[in-house]
Amino acid sequence: MSSRMIGVDVGGTFTDVFVLNEAEGTASVAKVPTTRPDQSGGFLDGIGREVADLSEIAVVVHGTTAGTNALLERKGAKTGVICTEGLRDVLEMRRRDRPRTWGLRGDFEPVVDRRNRLEVPERTLADGTIRTPVDLDAVRSAARTLQEQGCEAVAILFANAYANTANEDAAVAALRGVWHNEHVSASSEILPEIREFERFSTTALNAYLQPEVSGYLGRLENALKAGGFDGEFMIVQSNGGVMAVDTACRLPVRTALSGPAAGVIAAGYIAQSAGFDNIITGDMGGTSFDVSLIAEGQSMLSPQTSIDFGMVVRNPMIEITTIGAGGGSIAWVDKGGLLNIGPESAGSNPGPVAYGLGNDRPTVTDANIVLGRIDPDNPIGGKLERLDVEAARAAIDAHVGAPLGLSTVDAAEAILKVANSRMAGAIRLVSIERGFDPKRFAFMPFGGGGALHSGAMLAEVGIARAIVPRYPGVTSAMGCVIADMRQDFVQTINSLVGTLDEAVLGAFMQDHADQGMALLDAARTNFEARELSFELDMAYIGQTHTVSVPLKVTAQDGRITPPTRAEIETAFDAAYEQTFGRLLKGGVRRILNLRSAVTGKRPKFDLGTLGPSEGGSDKRIGHRQVHFGDKWHETAIYDRLTLPVGTVITGPAILTQPDTTVLIEPDLQGRVDRFGNTIIEPQEATT
């Protein structure tokens, strides 16, 4: 039986592959260019680089950007909406926010055109009472109209469907009788939660993504089977867990930001294995720099996010702050003479100027090349044999140096300073501005370019140290292999604590647990453990914003014992006081939603098996001139993957490996731990 597990993360520039052979305790990695417009080409190419016979693979786990890209580029399917009379424009009205906080004007076009948003007679009240049964003939007529207008997917969006699903259920049954495919999304299935806009937006975006994501995953699944693969194929969710392919095809909106989420999961596991509970992650790819914070071993989850302005997805997601400061981000000087980085990126095609594929505008990668920090004779990704340094110099001269009156080297340094400043700002946003002292945290850079900027983040933000994982360029792909299987559920309760029917709450909890366990049973994975977690969204009556209240729940033989009202009140007081520092005397407590998570703990591998040897000496493979600050330094070059445990390297130094380049700046020092991580600290801190 095969013991190979493969994680594949598709990014904007590169597709990363991590292959784990559990039986032998070995791993290998591959980094290939992402293929456009069909990402499946790079996916299969990357796997083929490491595994010739797909029948040898037990599990493939994929972190995909197919859904995220379709939303950002607005390249999803032509979608129709069938909604309650009077609610046709909820998607367009949103929360009446603006794309620019201080701007007086702002345009927004929902992903569903107004002509494809059709109303039908029906009405369910907030207490679940059906005042007007749904007109099924109107539903069928609307469906035919949408098909005539070329819609490939449809969303059913009825008022208060979270309180009673009967009208939506009947509409879906009637719709499926006339609709031409399986791409039907109902709000009571996607998000049975109060607040119309968030429910409507999430459901409409789910329908918008279904044809694109299910088609992409279907092509991958068929290609894998054609190559002899008969193992388990799973997809990473934005909450950091994984799900089956059929679940991902039904709920593609849950794949948004799945690749970055996998990176955070891997970073947390690597850091905890190395003895660090508090870390700030920095995933620098070709297009973006993604930052997240893990405190006391726990990643931060957000109940919703905006993929772009007005495109709200309400699903549990790992909190990730993204800025346009990747290796391919373009440097440009505005009309006022200010140097900017991004958000436009050269991506994988044409890529940085040094790739020689047609781009003539300098990028962050080009600046690193000109300053000697990237070896032009050994580019990562296997796309090119050599990088064109002179072309990069010429582009920096023309677009940055000449407008600012700087030499080539000074212009390249300026590009990195601006990029580093933007990256440091993102780190401050997730730490200092949320009450976390960065001095208590370690910085974990990964992605193809993250380890080139770790020293700058220590200096800019004041973080104590950096932890560079053994395979930073494919950390998100490694996270795919590490992630547990998880399913989230939500149900609106909308009750005061004092009048709560504990039996009703218990019935919802039991239903969530049963559904989650059934999904775990259907998986082909042997889980080390199964976990249930429940929390309530609560507030004082009259308040809009809620706090998350974890519940201590007992379960025996699969049966859930719900908490009592008194236990819920005590848990709310603790959570509210921790969040706001005080309680509201005499305030009436209200329960809005129940949130449940069912997790199947997948077996973890010992990172120590992938670590370096204990003996030997450092493998210095050469020197070259590298520019730091205001002068060139003779810099030692090392083959990083051959460095034994305990190796100490004093900067300036460069550690090379196939998936990235690690930079140790002057006055910094790196130490190799037993997992192959390189711990980078100021030299005085290690003496």
N, C-alpha and C positions, 0 to 999 in steps of 0.2 A: 504493500500500500504506500502511495506517495506521501511524503511528509513536507513537500514544498508548498509554502504559502507565498503569495505574491501580492504586493500592494502597488497600485498604479495611481499616480496623481497627475492629472493633466492640467498644466498651467498655461498662461498666455503665450509663453515663449518656448518652454521645454516640457516634455512629458517624462516624468521620473518613475523609475521602476526599482522596487526593493524586493529581492528574492531571498527568502529564509528557508534553509534546509534544516528543519528541526532535528532530524535524526543525526546529522553530522555536526550540528552546532555551527554552521557556516552561513555566510550571507554574501550576496553579490549585488551590485547596483548597475543601473544603466540610465543614461540621460540622452534623450533623442529630441529633435525638434518637434514641436507640436504641429500637426497638420491641419490646414484650413482648406475649405470650410468644414470638412468631415474629420473630427478628431480621432475617429476609430483607427485611421491609418497609423498615426504615431503610437497609439495604444498597442496595437498588435506588433508593430516594429520593435517597440521597446521590450516587450515580453520575448519576442523572437531572438533578440540579442543575447539573452541569458538562458533561455530554455528552448531547445530545438523541438522536443516532443511534448506537446501540450498535455498528453495523457499522464505525464509525470507530476502534474500540478493538482494539489488537493483543494486549494482555496484561492480564489482571486477576489480581492477587495478593491474597489475603485472609488477614488475621490474625484468627482467630476465637476467641471465648470460649464458643462453644456447648458444647464438651466440658468446659471448666473449670467453667462454671456448672452443668451437669448433675451433675457430681461434688459440688460444694459444696452444691447445693440438693437432692441425692439425687433427681434427676428423670430418671435414665436408665431404660432398659428393664427390664422384669421379666426376670431372667436366671436360667438354670439352669447347674449345674455337674455334669459327669460326671468322677469322679476315681477314683484307685486306692483299693482297700479300705484303710480305716484312716486315710485322709487327709482325711476329710470336714470336719474342723474346723481345718485349717491356716489358712484365711482369718480365722478368729475368734481363734485363739491368737496369731497374729502373732509378734512377738519378745518377748512378755510385757512390753511397755512400758505406760506409763500416760499418760492425757491430761494429767495434772498431775503434774509430777515429784515434788513433795513430798506429794501426796495419797495417802491410803490406799485410796481407792475410785475407780473410773472405769468408765464403761459404754462399750461399743462394739458397734455392730451392723454387720456386713459388708453390702455392697450385695446379696449373695445370701442369701436366707433359708435357714435350715438345712434346711427341708423340700424345698427345691429344689437341695440338694447331694446327689447320689446316687452311690453307690459301685458299681464293677464289678470283677470279678476280673481282675487283670493285675499283672505285676511285672517291672520292668527294674532290674537291679543298677547300682551306681555305675560299674562298668567297661564298661557297655553290654551285658552278657550278659542275654538274656531268660530269666528263670526261669519266668515264667508268661505264655503268650501271652494276648492280650486276648480276653475272651469277647464276641464280636460280637453274639450274640443278647441278652446283657445290655445292651449299648450301645443296641441298637435299642429294647429294652423301656424303658430309662431315658429315651430321647428321647421316646417316646410319652407316658410319664408326665409329663414336663416340659411337653409341649405341652398335655396335658389340664389342667395347672395354670396355663396361661396364659402360659408363658414365650415371649418374643419373640426371645431370643438364648441361645446356649449356649457354654460354655467347656469344653474338654477339658484336664484337668489330671492328668497321669500322673507318677508318681515317676521321677526320673532320665531323663526324656524327652530332655534335652539330650545325653545320652551315646549314645542310640540312639533314633531317631524311629519305629521300625517299628510299635510298638504304637499310638502316637498316629496315625500315618498310616492304619493299618487302621481305627481307630475313627472317624476323620474321614470316610473313604470310606463306611463303613457308616452313619454318622449322616446324611450328606448324602442318602442314599437314602430317608430317612424324614422329614427335617426340612423344615419348610414355607417356609423362606426362606434367604437367603445368610449370615445372621448367625451364623457358626460360627467360633470362635477356638480355636486349639490352641497350647499353651504352647511346643512345639518350633518353631513358626513365629513367634510373637510375641517370645519371649525364650529362645533356646537356651543358657541360662546356669545354672550351679550355684546352689544355695540355693533351697529349695522355696518358702518364703513369698514372696520377691520375685518369683519367676517366676509363682506362682499368682496373686498380687495383680495384677500387671501384666496378665496374660491375662484375668482375670475383669473388671477394669475396662475393658479393651478391648472385651469382649463387651457389657458394660453400656452402653457409649457408641455401639456400632455403629448401632442403629436411629435414635437421636436425631441423631447427626452425619451419617450418610449420608443420612437424610431431609432434613435442613436443607440440606446441600450439593447434593443432587439438586434441591430446589426452586429454589435459586439458579441452578444450571446450566441448568435448563429455562427459567427466566424470562429469563436472559441470551440464550439461543438464540432465544426467542420475540421478543425485541427486536431481533434481527438480529446478535447477537454471534457471530462465527465464529473468534475468536482462542483464545489459550491461557489456561486458568483453573487457577491453582495456589494451594496453601495453605501458609501458613507453619508450620513445625514448631517445637517447643520448643527445638531445638538451634540455631535461628537460620537454618536453611536452608529451602528450599521443596520441596514435593513435588507430584506430580500429584494431581488430585481422586480418581481411583480408588485411589491409594495411601492417601490420607487416609481414604477410606471403609473400607478394609480394616484400617488401623492408626490409628483415631481417637485412641487414647491418646497418640499423638505430637503431637496438637494442643494438649495441655494447656499453658497459659501461652504460647500462640503469639503473641498480641498484644504482651505485654510484651517477648518475645524480639525481635520486629521492631523495637521502639523502641531496644533496646540495639544492634542491628546498625546502625541509622541513626546513632545517637549516635557510635559508633566511627568510622564513615566521615566524618561531619561533623568530628569532632575531629581526625582524622588529616589531612584536607584543610586544616584551619586550623593545623596544626603542633603539635597536642597529642596525645601518645601515652598519657598517664595521665589518665583521667577517672573520675569517679563520677557515674552517671546517677541522676536522680530524676524518675520519671514520676508526676505527680500528676493523677489523673483525678477523677471524681466520687465514686468509692467507695474507692479505695486509693491508697497511695503506694508505688511499686515502686522499689527501689534495686538497682543492680548496679555492679560495678567492672571497669574495663578497664585492665590494666597492660601497658605496652610494646606497645600496640596489640592486645592479645589479650584477648578476653572470657573469663571464667571458666566452665568447663563442669563440671557435677556429674553423676555417673553415675546418680543417682536423687534423687527428692524425694517429700515427702508433701504431697499436695494438701490433705488434711485429716488429722486424727489417724487412723492406721490404714489410710489409703488411699495405699499406697505405689506409685509408678510408677518402674520402673527403666528409664529411657531417658536418653540424653545430653540434658541441659537446660542452658541458660544459667543460671548461678546468680543468682537474683533473690530479694531479701528483700522481703516484702510486709507492710505494716501498714495498719490501718484508719484512715487519716488523709487521706482525699480531700476534695474540696471539699464533697461531700454528707454527710460524716461528722457525726453528731449530737453536740452538746455537752450534757452532763448532769452534774448534781451528785449524788454518791452519798449514802448515809445518814450517812457520816462527814464530809460537808461538803467532799469533794474534787472538783475539776472534772476531768471525763474527756472524751476525744474518741473517738468510735467505740466498738467496731467497727461498730455499726449505722449504716447509711447511708440517706439519703433517696432515693438513686439518681436515676434520670431521671423517675420518677413515684412520688410527687408532686414530688420534688426539694426544694431549699431553700425556706424559708418565703417568701422574696421572689418565688418563682415564682407564688405565689398559687394553687396547685393542690391545696391541702388539708392540707399539712404545717404543724404549729404548733410544732415543736421546732427550735431554732436549729442551724445548721450552720456549718462553717468559711467557706463562701461568704457566708453572711449576715453574719458578722463582718467580712469584707473589704468588703462593701457598706456597712455602717454606718460604717466608718472611711474611706470615700471612695476606697478603692483600686480598686473596680470601678465603672464608669460605669453607673448604673441605666438610662440612656436608650439604651445600646448593648450589650445582653446578647449573649454569643456563642451560636452554635448555631442562630439563626434561629427559635427556638421561641416567643419572646415579644417584644412590642414594647417593654415597659418592666418593670423590676423594682420590686417594692413595698418601698421602703425602710422605711416606717413599720411594716409588718407584721414585717419583720426586727427592727427596734428593739423592738417589743412582745414578740416571742418571746424575745429575749435578756434583756430586763428580767424576764420572768416566770420563765424557767427557769434563768438564771444570775445575773443582777443581784440579784434579790430574795433568793434563798437565801444568797448570799455577801455581801450588803450593799454591792454595788458599783453605781456609776452605769452607764448604758448603754454609754458609751464605754469605761470601765474594764473592764467585763465582756467587751466585744468584744476588747479588747487581751488579756485573760486567756485567751480562747479561742484566739487566735493564738499566744500564748506556749506554751500546753500543746501545741498541734498542732506548732509548730516544735520543741519539745523532743522530742517523739516522733519526728519526722522526723530530727532530728539523731542520736538514739539509733540509728536504723536505719543511718545513714551510718557511725557509729562501729563498728557491728557488722560491716560489710563491709570496713572499712579498719583502724582501730586494733587491733581484736581479732584481726585476721588478719596483723598485722605490717606493715601499710602506713601510712606517714606521710601523713596527708591534706594536709599542706602541699605535697607533691610532686604533688598532683592538682588538676585543675580540676573544678568542679561543673557538670554540664549538666542544667538543669531543662527538662522538657518536659511534655506533657499540657496540658489546659486551664488548670490552676492552678499548675503548677510555677514559672513565672517570677514569680509574686507572692511567692515565698518564698525566692528565691535569696540576697538580702542577709542574711536571717536565718540561712541555712545557713553563709555565710561567717563571720558573727559567732559562731555557736554552736560550730562544729566547727574553725574555724581554717583552712579551705580558702583558698588564695591568691586564686582568681578564679572567676568563673562565666562560662560560655559559653552564651548563649541562642541557639539556632538560629533561622533565619529564619522557619520555620513550626513553632514549638514545639507548638502545639495538635494538629498532625497528624503529628508525628515518627514515631510507630509506623506510620502509613499510608505515609509515605515509606520506612520501612524495608522494607515489603513489596516496593517497587519495586527496592530495592537488593540484597536478600538473594540469595545464590547458591543453586543447587539442590544438595541434599546428601542422601545416604542413608547411614545408619549400620548396621553389622552387628556382631554379637557371637557368639562361639563359645567354649564352655568347652574348655580344653586339659587342665588338671589333671595336670600332669607336672612332675617335678623337672627342672631344667635339664640335669643330668648324664645323664639317660636320655631326653631329648627326641628324638623322631623328627623331624628337620628336614624330611623329605619330607611328613609329615602336616601340620605347621605350614604349609608352603608350599602344600599343596593347599587348605587352608582359606583362606589369603590369596588364592589365585588365584580360588577360588569367589566370595569376597566382591567382588573386583575385577570379575569377569565379570558378576555380578548388577548391580552398581552402574553399570557402563558400559552395560549393556542398558537400564536405566532412563533414563540420559541420552540414549541413542540414540532412545528412544521419545518423548522430549520434542520439542516444536516450537520449541525455542530454539537459536539459534546461540551456542555457548559460546566465550568467548575462550580458555579453557584448561580442562583437566581435571586434577584432582589426586587422588592416592591418599595416604592416611596410615594408618599402622598403629601400634598400641601394645599392650602387654601389661599385664594386671593381675598384679603379682608381689609376693611377700613371702618372708621366710625361713620355712622349715617350722616349724609350730607357731604362727605368727602368724595372726590373723583378718583384720586390716585390710591392705589392699594399697596399693601405690604404682603410679602410671601410668608406664610405661616406653616412651617413644617409640622407634620403630625406624627406622633408616636403611635403606631398601629400594631396590633398583634394579629397574627394569622396562624391558624392551626388546621392542618389537613386541607389547605387551600381555601379555608373560610375566613373572611375578614371580620374582625370585631371593630366596629367604628368607634371613634372617640365620643365621649359624652360632651354635653354643652359646657360643663364646668372645665373639662380638660381643654376644650377649644378656646375658651376665654383666657385661661392661664397661658396657653401657647401664644395667643394673639398679643397679650400684654408684654410678654418677653420679647417678641419680634418687633413690636411697635416701639418699645422703649429703647431697644438696641439701635433701631434705625433713626429715631428722632430725639432720643434722650429724655423723653417725658411721656406721660400718659395724659389723656384728656379726662379729667374728673367728671363723672356723670355721663360720659359719652356712650352712645348706644352702638354696639358692635354689629357689623353687617358682614355676611359671607357673600361674595360675588361668584367665585368660581372654584371648582375642585380641579386640581391638576394631579395627574398620576403618571408614574413612569415604571415600566417593567423592564428590567435589565437582565440579560443573560451574560454572565462573566465568562469571556472567552479565555482559554489558557494563555498565559503570558510566557514569553521566552526570557531566559536569563541573558541580559545584555552583556554579562561578563564573558559569555561564550564567543562573542564577536570582538572582544577586546584584543589588544596586542599581547605579545609575549612578555614575560617577566624579565628576561635577560637581554644582553646585547648592548650596543651603544647607539648613539644617534647616527642617523644616516644623512650626513650633509652631502648634497649632490651638486653644489655649486654656489656661485655668488652672482649678484648683478646689482647695478645701481638703481636705487629706488628713491623717489623724492618724498620727503616728509617736511612739512612746514615751509622752511625757506632754503633748504639745501638738499643735495643728494647724499645718500648714505650707502656705503658698501653693505649689502644685505645678504645674509646667508640664506640659502635655499635648502629645504629639507623635504624628503619623501615622507609625508606625514603618516601614512598607514604602516610604515615599517618602524616607527619610533616605539621603543619598548616602554612598559609601565615605569613611571617614575622619572622619565626624561624631563629635564628642565632646560628650557631654551630662552635665552635672553635676547630681547629685541634690540635692533630691528631684525626681523626674520620673516620669511615666507614659508608656509607649509603647503605643499602642493598635493593634490589628489584628483582623481578623475572627475568628481562631481562639484568641486569648488576650489577656492583658494583661501587660505587662512592667513591673515595679516597680523603680525605682532609688532606693534609700533615701538619706537625708541622709548625707553623708560618703563616698558612693560615686560612681563615675563610669563611664559607659558609652562604648564606642568601637565604631563599625561597621567590620567588616573587609570584604574584597572579596567574601566569600560571603554577606554580609548578616547574619552572626552579630553579636550585641552582646556584647562582652567587658566584663564588669562587675568592677571592682577598687576597692579603697580609693583615695581621691583622692590620697593621698601616694605611692601606688605608680605613678601615671601621670604625675606631674609631674617 
